[in-house]
Amino acid sequence: MNASAHIEAVYTEICRRNPGEGEFHQAAAEVLDSLKPALDRHPEYTGTGILERLCEPERQLIFRVPWVDDHGAVRVNRGFRVEFNSALGPYKGGLRFHPSVNLGIVKFLGFEQIFKNALTGMAIGGGKGGADFDPKGCSDGEVMRFCQSFMTELHRHLGEHTDVPAGDIGVGAREIGYLFGQYKRITNRYESGVLTGKPVGWGGSHVRTEATGYGAVYFAEAMLATRGAGFEGRRVVVSGSGNVAVYAAEKVHALGGRVIACSDSSGYLVDENGIDLDLLKDIKEVRRARISAYAEAKPTARFSARGTVYDVPCDIALPCATQNELGGEDAVALVKNGVRAVAEGANMPCTPEAVAVFREAGVLFGPGKAANAGGVATSALEMQQNAARDTWSFEATETRLAAVMRDVHRQCRDTAEAYGGNSEDYVLGANVAGFLKVAQAMTAQGVI
Ligand code: NDP
C-alpha cells in the first residue's frame, strides 16, 4: 500500500472506531496529513503498524469521582486519564478540570502531547487527563474534596517512572497541591516526581508557572527573527487570561512589545496603554474574578462581551485560551488587519480553516505542539530536579527553557526543509520531527 492510501485507511479507521470524538479526529488528521513525505522516505513504518499503534492509546481510564459539596449534597463527576504512548518515557501531560471535558477532548490532547514531548528532546511519553468538573464558583474546600476523590482512584495508575500528570485548564498550583497531598497520604511516599507544577518550596521548579507563556513568546521571537523582525514596538493580542496568557503577555512586555488585548470566556478587554499585568494577575490569580473587573478598575480600558479579541488590529496574535477558539473568519480579520505571526500558546486553538488562511497569506504560523512545548519541557526539568533532590535558580532554569525552545524551532525548520522544501512550514516540521523520534523508538522496542 502506498503512503497516501495507508494514511487514508488509518484515518478512516480512527473515525469508525472513535465515533463522536471530533477533536480527536481533527488532531489526528492534522498530524496524518503531514506524514506522507516521512512515510515515502521510511517505508518500513508502513508495514509495521506504527501509525495504527500511534493512534490507539496504550491505556484509557474512565472513573467516577464522587464528592460532597458545601451544602452536604453528593456530586458525581467523570474522571479520565489517557496513557497514550510511552515509547520515549513515562506518560506525561496535564489534567484539565472543565465542564466540557470528555474522552474525545482528552484523547486529542494526549495525542498532541506525544509529538510535543518528543520535540522537547526530553525522555517523556504522551498522556493527558482531567474531569468534567468546574472549579469556578467552588469553595477551596470543595476543590480540595474533589481533588482528593479524583486522586483516590488515579493514584494506582501513577508513579514517577509510570505516569506524571501536571496542570492544564482549571488545574493550577492549588489543585496540584491537593492532588499531591492525597497521593502522599494514600501511598505513604513523598514521591516528588509524580506530579509537576508543584509550588517552589516543596519540589516545584522555578519558571514552571511562566514556562508555557514564555516559551510561546520565545518560539514566536525565533520565527520573527528569520524575517529580520522582533517584538519591539509591536501590537500583540493574547486570547485567554489564564496561566499561559498572563505569562505570554509578561514576556512580550519584557521584549518591548505591547499586549493591547486579552480575553476570558465572558468577553474581551482592550487597553491601548498595554495590559497592566499586576492588575490582571490580581483579578485572575488572587480574586479569581471575571476580566470585566479590569475595565471597572481602569478607565483607559474597555470590555466587550460581544465580538472576539481577534477583531482588534495587531501585528502578532498569541491564542492562549482553548481549542478551536480562532476560526476562519477570525483569521481573515487578522490577516486583513496586517497580522505577521501567530503562535499557538493553547492546544489546537486555530481551526483547520484558520490555519489554511494563514498559510495562504504567508503569515508565520507556529503550531501548539511546537510553540507551547515550553511548559512540558520545564515539567521535565522539574522531574530532573526532583530526581536529583536539587533546586535550580530561576535564571538557570529559564536559560534551559530558552535553549529548548530555540532547539524546537530549529528542528521544525530543518525537518520542514528536508521533507517539504519550505522551512517556514512549521506544521509539517513539527509533525514529522516528532513522529520520526517516536517511530524510531517504537520500532526498536518491538510490537507492543
Ligand atoms: P487556564 O485555566 O489558566 O486559563 C484558560 C483561559 O482561557 C481562561 O482565561 C479562560 O477563561 C479562557 N477561555 C477558556 N475558554 C475560552 C473561550 N471559549 N473563549 C475565550 N477564553 C476562553 O488554562 P491554561 O492557561 O493553563 O491553558 C490554556 C491553554 O493552553 C489550553 O489549551 C491548554 O491545554 C494549553 N496549554 C497549557 C499548558 C500549561 O502549562 N498550563 C501547557 C501547554 C498547553 P474563563 O476563566 O472565563 O474560563
Boltz pocket constraint, residues with backbone or C-beta under 6 A from the ligand:
constraints:
  - pocket:
      binder: B
      contacts: [[A, 167], [A, 168], [A, 169], [A, 170], [A, 171], [A, 208], [A, 212], [A, 239], [A, 240], [A, 241], [A, 242], [A, 243], [A, 244], [A, 245], [A, 263], [A, 264], [A, 265], [A, 266], [A, 267], [A, 320], [A, 321], [A, 322], [A, 323], [A, 325], [A, 345], [A, 346], [A, 347], [A, 348], [A, 372], [A, 375], [A, 376]]
      max_distance: 6.0
